[in-house]
Amino acid sequence: MDAALILMALGVLLLAGMAADEIGHRTRLPRVTLLILCGVAAGPSGVDLLPDAFHRIYDLLSVVALSMVAFLLGGKLSTISLHNSGRTILIVSLVAVGATGVFVAAGLWLVGVPLSLAIVLGALATATDPAATQDVVRQTGARGPFTGILLGIVALDDAWGLIAFALFLIGAQVAVGADTNGVVGQALWEIAGAVALGIAIGVPAAYLTGRLRPGDPTQSEALGVVFLTAGLALWLEVSFLLAGIVTGAVVVNFARHHARPFHEVEHIEWPFMILFFVLAGAKLQFDSLVALGIAGAAFVALRLVARIASGWLGGRLAGMPAAQRRWIGFALVPQAGVALGMALIAGEALPALRDTILTIAIGSTVVFELAGPLLTQLALTRVGEIRIDKVPADRSNPEAD
């Protein structure tokens, strides 16, 4: 009976994903938001129809889906794109992370939030949602310099966010007199270990890519590389997102036929993304919005302002055109799983603040998961790089690029 329920639920969810895709094209709503709302309706906050087994496999589905996203984002970091936009990507990403963290922490402290909690929440504010950003770009078929810069920034955010989180967490621990041993070392290991792992897998993967014929063999090869990277990253306790990004970057720059593995992953990615976003919606509890309180509401408002302002500042320093720097911050609003992971770690380091940190992190995620993709799509529209009435070329033509 359980198997029957699971299979029926899988069928319904995949068909719901197809419907969300069509509704998104007709209404110009991001399908990410539509799928999350489907999950909310089907989950405990709604009619609670999803089998318990689905909730148990959410963590695994998250790793699978995000590993594919990470690999594809790494594929955007080719030497050509870095030559054209590398300086802009570096400057905007660094300013966005640093300025957002400082602005949110300072703003919360000024409105009366305890310093240690304000510092931790400032660190959480730096995280983004690469899956939502990537899918909005693919759904709309957006292309152009702004889109390339946006995807490059999202690819680097994981590394900068980990560094910022480690430094901010140390500051929070100092503020409450807690032990800070091991925090920096763990952060460095997560980053350096992920980079080393990505290179170690990416180099032989780049050598193999293009030596097999296109189609099923290449798809098996690409998925094998993605899953092996994610599994080893989890085993070594390094960032699987960063490891996947590095692997994709190595492959795209050194492979003989660099486009093939990315197209093969794109062809199979969407069913996993449907399940990931629906289950993410099912995990959201709207009751947590009520529990946010003044500190939570201030966090949401300050992060939104900080993203917009830091994007504009980074764009100005990098010399982006006025229209692009005006909207880049809006495109960086989505936030999800990485922030929740940071919140769990911060809760372990500061047990007295654990409940407050998790409540604010979960509640704000509801807001940014639903509103973030809409703002990303708005930004892509305003800079003139969106083509919502056209299927992206890389879906219809495996040999594109």
C-alpha positions as CSV (number, residue, x, y, z in Angstrom):
1,M,0.0,0.0,0.0
2,D,2.9,2.4,0.8
3,A,4.4,1.7,-2.6
4,A,1.1,2.5,-4.3
5,L,0.7,5.7,-2.4
6,I,4.3,6.8,-3.2
7,L,4.0,6.0,-6.9
8,M,0.6,7.8,-7.1
9,A,2.0,10.8,-5.3
10,L,5.1,10.9,-7.6
11,G,2.8,10.8,-10.6
12,V,0.6,13.7,-9.3
13,L,3.7,15.8,-8.4
14,L,5.4,15.4,-11.7
15,L,2.1,16.3,-13.5
16,A,1.8,19.3,-11.2
17,G,5.3,20.3,-12.3
18,M,4.2,20.2,-15.9
19,A,1.1,22.2,-15.0
20,A,3.2,24.8,-13.1
21,D,5.5,25.1,-16.1
22,E,2.5,25.9,-18.4
23,I,0.8,28.2,-15.8
24,G,4.1,30.0,-15.4
25,H,4.4,30.7,-19.1
26,R,0.8,31.9,-19.3
27,T,0.8,34.0,-16.2
28,R,4.5,35.0,-16.1
29,L,4.8,33.7,-12.5
30,P,8.0,31.8,-11.6
31,R,7.2,28.1,-11.5
32,V,9.4,27.9,-8.4
33,T,6.9,29.9,-6.5
34,L,4.0,27.9,-8.0
35,L,5.6,24.6,-7.0
36,I,6.3,25.8,-3.5
37,L,2.7,26.9,-3.1
38,C,1.6,23.4,-4.3
39,G,3.8,21.9,-1.6
40,V,2.3,24.2,1.0
41,A,-1.2,23.2,0.0
42,A,-0.3,19.5,0.0
43,G,1.8,19.6,3.2
44,P,1.0,19.9,6.9
45,S,0.1,23.6,6.5
46,G,-2.6,22.6,3.9
47,V,-4.5,19.4,3.4
48,D,-1.5,17.2,4.4
49,L,-1.8,14.7,1.6
50,L,1.9,13.8,1.0
51,P,2.9,10.3,2.3
52,D,5.3,10.3,5.3
53,A,7.9,8.6,3.1
54,F,8.2,11.8,1.1
55,H,9.2,13.8,4.1
56,R,11.8,11.3,5.0
57,I,13.5,11.5,1.7
58,Y,13.5,15.3,1.5
59,D,17.2,15.6,2.6
60,L,18.3,13.1,-0.1
61,L,16.3,14.8,-2.8
62,S,17.7,18.2,-1.7
63,V,21.3,17.0,-2.1
64,V,20.5,15.4,-5.5
65,A,18.7,18.5,-6.9
66,L,21.2,21.0,-5.5
67,S,24.2,19.0,-6.7
68,M,22.8,19.2,-10.3
69,V,22.3,23.0,-9.8
70,A,25.8,23.4,-8.5
71,F,27.3,21.5,-11.4
72,L,25.4,23.6,-13.9
73,L,26.4,26.8,-12.2
74,G,30.0,25.8,-12.3
75,G,29.5,25.4,-16.1
76,K,28.8,29.2,-16.2
77,L,32.3,29.9,-15.0
78,S,34.1,29.4,-18.2
79,T,37.3,31.3,-19.1
80,I,35.3,33.3,-21.7
81,S,32.6,34.4,-19.2
82,L,35.2,35.1,-16.5
83,H,37.3,37.2,-19.0
84,N,34.3,39.2,-19.9
85,S,32.6,39.6,-16.5
86,G,35.0,38.0,-13.9
87,R,35.9,41.3,-12.3
88,T,32.3,42.4,-12.0
89,I,31.2,39.0,-10.6
90,L,34.0,39.1,-8.0
91,I,33.3,42.7,-6.9
92,V,29.5,42.5,-6.7
93,S,29.5,39.1,-4.9
94,L,32.0,40.3,-2.3
95,V,30.2,43.6,-1.7
96,A,26.8,41.9,-1.6
97,V,27.9,39.4,1.0
98,G,29.9,41.8,3.2
99,A,27.6,44.8,3.0
100,T,24.4,42.6,3.6
101,G,25.9,40.9,6.7
102,V,27.1,44.2,8.2
103,F,24.0,46.2,7.4
104,V,21.6,43.6,8.8
105,A,23.6,43.0,11.9
106,A,24.0,46.7,12.6
107,G,20.3,47.4,11.9
108,L,19.1,44.7,14.2
109,W,21.4,45.9,17.0
110,L,20.1,49.4,16.6
111,V,16.5,48.4,17.0
112,G,17.3,46.6,20.2
113,V,18.2,43.0,19.2
114,P,21.0,41.6,21.5
115,L,24.4,41.9,19.8
116,S,25.2,38.2,19.6
117,L,21.8,37.4,17.9
118,A,22.1,40.4,15.6
119,I,25.6,39.2,14.4
120,V,24.3,35.6,13.8
121,L,21.3,36.9,11.8
122,G,23.6,39.2,9.8
123,A,25.5,36.1,8.8
124,L,22.3,34.2,7.8
125,A,21.3,37.2,5.6
126,T,24.2,36.6,3.3
127,A,22.9,33.2,2.0
128,T,21.1,32.9,-1.3
129,D,19.1,30.2,-3.1
130,P,21.0,29.0,-6.2
131,A,18.3,26.5,-7.2
132,A,15.5,29.2,-7.4
133,T,17.7,31.6,-9.3
134,Q,18.9,29.0,-11.8
135,D,15.3,27.9,-12.5
136,V,13.9,31.4,-13.0
137,V,16.7,31.9,-15.6
138,R,15.9,28.7,-17.4
139,Q,12.2,29.1,-17.3
140,T,12.3,32.6,-18.8
141,G,15.1,31.8,-21.3
142,A,16.9,34.9,-20.0
143,R,20.3,35.6,-21.7
144,G,22.7,38.4,-21.7
145,P,25.5,40.0,-19.7
146,F,23.3,40.7,-16.6
147,T,22.1,37.0,-16.5
148,G,25.7,35.8,-16.8
149,I,26.8,38.0,-14.0
150,L,23.9,37.0,-11.8
151,L,24.7,33.2,-12.3
152,G,28.4,33.9,-11.6
153,I,27.6,35.7,-8.4
154,V,25.2,33.0,-7.2
155,A,28.0,30.4,-7.9
156,L,30.5,32.3,-5.7
157,D,28.1,33.1,-2.9
158,D,28.5,29.7,-1.2
159,A,32.2,30.3,-0.7
160,W,31.9,33.9,0.5
161,G,28.9,33.0,2.6
162,L,30.8,30.3,4.5
163,I,33.6,32.6,5.2
164,A,31.3,35.4,6.4
165,F,29.3,33.0,8.5
166,A,32.4,31.7,10.2
167,L,33.7,35.2,11.0
168,F,30.3,36.4,12.2
169,L,29.7,33.3,14.3
170,I,33.1,33.9,16.0
171,G,32.0,37.5,16.7
172,A,28.7,36.3,18.2
173,Q,30.5,33.7,20.4
174,V,32.9,36.4,21.6
175,A,29.9,38.6,22.5
176,V,28.5,36.0,24.8
177,G,31.8,34.7,26.1
178,A,31.6,31.3,24.4
179,D,34.4,29.1,23.2
180,T,35.4,30.0,19.6
181,N,37.9,27.1,19.0
182,G,37.4,25.2,15.8
183,V,35.0,27.5,14.0
184,V,37.5,29.0,11.6
185,G,39.2,25.7,11.0
186,Q,35.9,24.0,10.1
187,A,35.0,26.8,7.7
188,L,38.4,26.6,6.0
189,W,38.1,22.8,5.7
190,E,34.6,23.1,4.2
191,I,35.9,25.6,1.5
192,A,39.4,24.2,0.8
193,G,38.3,20.6,1.0
194,A,35.4,21.3,-1.4
195,V,37.7,23.1,-3.9
196,A,40.3,20.2,-3.7
197,L,37.5,17.6,-4.2
198,G,36.1,19.5,-7.1
199,I,39.5,19.6,-8.8
200,A,40.2,16.0,-8.1
201,I,37.0,14.8,-9.7
202,G,36.8,17.5,-12.4
203,V,40.2,16.9,-14.0
204,P,39.5,13.2,-14.9
205,A,35.9,14.0,-15.7
206,A,37.1,16.7,-18.2
207,Y,39.4,14.2,-19.8
208,L,36.6,11.6,-20.3
209,T,34.0,14.1,-21.5
210,G,33.6,14.0,-25.3
211,R,35.3,10.6,-25.6
212,L,32.0,8.8,-25.2
213,R,29.2,9.1,-27.8
214,P,26.4,11.6,-27.0
215,G,23.2,10.4,-25.5
216,D,22.8,7.8,-22.7
217,P,26.5,7.1,-22.1
218,T,27.3,10.8,-21.7
219,Q,24.2,11.2,-19.4
220,S,25.3,8.3,-17.2
221,E,28.8,9.8,-17.1
222,A,27.6,13.3,-16.2
223,L,25.2,12.1,-13.5
224,G,27.9,9.7,-12.1
225,V,30.3,12.7,-11.7
226,V,27.6,14.8,-10.1
227,F,26.5,12.1,-7.6
228,L,30.1,11.0,-6.8
229,T,31.1,14.6,-6.0
230,A,28.1,15.1,-3.7
231,G,28.6,11.8,-2.0
232,L,32.3,12.3,-1.3
233,A,31.6,15.9,-0.2
234,L,29.0,14.7,2.4
235,W,31.4,11.9,3.5
236,L,34.3,14.4,3.9
237,E,32.0,16.9,5.5
238,V,32.8,19.7,3.0
239,S,30.4,21.9,1.1
240,F,28.8,19.7,-1.6
241,L,27.5,22.9,-3.3
242,L,30.9,24.4,-3.6
243,A,32.5,21.0,-4.7
244,G,29.9,20.7,-7.4
245,I,30.5,24.2,-8.7
246,V,34.3,23.6,-8.8
247,T,33.8,20.3,-10.6
248,G,31.5,22.0,-13.2
249,A,34.0,24.9,-13.6
250,V,36.9,22.4,-14.3
251,V,34.9,20.4,-16.8
252,V,33.7,23.5,-18.7
253,N,37.2,24.9,-19.0
254,F,39.2,21.7,-19.8
255,A,36.8,19.2,-21.4
256,R,37.1,18.3,-25.1
257,H,33.3,18.8,-25.7
258,H,32.5,20.9,-22.7
259,A,28.8,21.5,-23.4
260,R,27.6,17.9,-23.6
261,P,27.6,16.9,-19.9
262,F,25.8,20.1,-18.9
263,H,23.1,19.5,-21.5
264,E,22.6,15.9,-20.3
265,V,22.2,17.0,-16.7
266,E,19.7,19.7,-17.8
267,H,17.6,17.1,-19.6
268,I,17.1,15.0,-16.5
269,E,17.2,17.7,-13.8
270,W,13.6,19.0,-13.9
271,P,11.8,16.0,-12.3
272,F,14.2,16.2,-9.4
273,M,13.6,19.9,-9.1
274,I,9.8,19.5,-9.1
275,L,10.1,17.1,-6.1
276,F,12.6,19.3,-4.4
277,F,10.5,22.5,-4.6
278,V,7.2,20.8,-3.7
279,L,8.7,19.2,-0.7
280,A,10.4,22.4,0.3
281,G,7.0,24.0,0.2
282,A,5.6,21.2,2.3
283,K,8.2,21.9,4.9
284,L,7.2,25.5,5.2
285,Q,5.1,26.3,8.2
286,F,3.1,29.5,7.9
287,D,2.6,29.5,11.7
288,S,6.3,30.5,11.9
289,L,5.4,33.8,10.3
290,V,3.3,34.6,13.3
291,A,6.1,33.7,15.6
292,L,8.6,36.0,13.8
293,G,8.0,38.9,16.1
294,I,9.7,42.3,15.9
295,A,13.2,40.9,15.4
296,G,12.0,38.6,12.6
297,A,10.1,41.3,10.8
298,A,13.1,43.6,11.1
299,F,15.4,40.9,9.7
300,V,13.1,40.4,6.7
301,A,12.9,44.2,6.0
302,L,16.6,44.8,6.6
303,R,17.8,41.9,4.4
304,L,15.5,43.1,1.6
305,V,16.9,46.6,1.8
306,A,20.5,45.3,2.2
307,R,20.3,43.1,-0.9
308,I,19.1,45.9,-3.0
309,A,21.5,48.5,-1.7
310,S,24.6,46.2,-1.7
311,G,23.8,45.1,-5.2
312,W,23.7,48.7,-6.4
313,L,26.9,49.5,-4.5
314,G,28.7,46.5,-5.9
315,G,27.5,47.2,-9.4
316,R,28.6,50.8,-9.1
317,L,32.1,49.9,-7.9
318,A,32.3,47.3,-10.7
319,G,31.2,49.7,-13.4
320,M,27.9,48.0,-14.3
321,P,25.5,50.0,-16.4
322,A,23.0,52.0,-14.3
323,A,20.0,49.8,-15.2
324,Q,21.8,46.6,-14.3
325,R,23.2,47.8,-10.9
326,R,19.7,49.1,-10.0
327,W,18.3,45.6,-10.3
328,I,21.1,43.2,-9.5
329,G,20.2,43.3,-5.8
330,F,16.6,42.4,-6.4
331,A,17.8,39.2,-8.3
332,L,19.8,38.2,-5.2
333,V,16.8,38.1,-2.8
334,P,15.9,34.3,-2.9
335,Q,17.0,32.4,0.1
336,A,16.4,28.9,1.3
337,G,18.3,25.8,2.5
338,V,21.8,27.2,3.0
339,A,20.5,29.8,5.5
340,L,18.7,27.0,7.4
341,G,21.9,25.0,7.5
342,M,23.7,28.0,8.9
343,A,20.9,28.5,11.5
344,L,21.3,24.9,12.7
345,I,25.1,25.3,13.1
346,A,24.6,28.6,14.9
347,G,22.1,27.0,17.2
348,E,24.5,24.4,18.2
349,A,27.3,26.9,18.9
350,L,24.9,29.2,20.8
351,P,22.3,27.0,22.5
352,A,20.8,29.8,24.4
353,L,19.7,31.5,21.2
354,R,18.9,28.3,19.2
355,D,15.1,28.6,19.3
356,T,15.1,32.3,18.3
357,I,17.6,31.8,15.5
358,L,15.7,28.8,14.0
359,T,12.3,30.6,14.3
360,I,13.5,33.6,12.5
361,A,15.4,31.6,9.9
362,I,12.4,29.4,9.1
363,G,9.9,32.2,9.1
364,S,11.9,34.5,6.9
365,T,12.5,31.6,4.5
366,V,8.8,31.4,3.9
367,V,8.9,35.0,2.8
368,F,12.0,34.8,0.6
369,E,11.1,31.5,-0.9
370,L,7.8,32.9,-2.2
371,A,8.8,36.5,-3.0
372,G,12.4,35.9,-4.1
373,P,11.8,34.2,-7.5
374,L,9.3,37.0,-8.3
375,L,11.8,39.7,-7.7
376,T,14.5,37.8,-9.7
377,Q,12.1,37.5,-12.6
378,L,11.2,41.2,-12.3
379,A,14.9,42.1,-12.4
380,L,15.6,40.1,-15.5
381,T,12.5,41.7,-17.1
382,R,13.6,45.2,-16.2
383,V,17.1,44.8,-17.7
384,G,15.6,43.5,-20.9
385,E,17.1,40.0,-20.9
386,I,13.9,37.9,-20.4
387,R,12.2,35.9,-23.1
388,I,9.3,34.4,-21.3
389,D,7.4,33.4,-24.4
390,K,10.2,31.3,-25.8
391,V,11.6,27.9,-24.7
392,P,15.3,28.2,-23.8
393,A,17.6,27.0,-26.6
394,D,19.5,24.6,-24.3
395,R,16.4,22.6,-23.6
396,S,15.3,22.1,-27.3
397,N,18.8,21.7,-28.8
398,P,21.3,19.4,-27.0
399,E,24.1,20.7,-29.2
400,A,23.5,24.3,-28.5
401,D,26.5,26.4,-27.6
